[in-house]
Amino acid sequence: MSKSKSKSKRQRFPAGWDQDRVRKLAEHYDNQTEDEQVAEHEAARRAENQTIMVVPTELVPEIVRLINKKRPA
């Protein structure tokens, strides 16, 4: 058996997150109606001081790093 298969991987979550929170979030989105999805997207689009944009996936980690750097401590 390979080394990677013999060790169980421990799930890592961002600060403030745990398995229960991830499960609840997944359930929320899994159970949304199409109308609820559209309403949520429209509300996000109208949010003040926020921008929605499409970026290349490989840039996401760097963008997240920059956002976290700008957040107040």
PyMOL commands that set and color helices and strands:
alter all, ss='L'
color gray80, all
select helices_A, chain A and resi 3-6+19-30+34-46+57-70
alter helices_A, ss='H'
color red, helices_A
deselect
rebuild
show_as cartoon
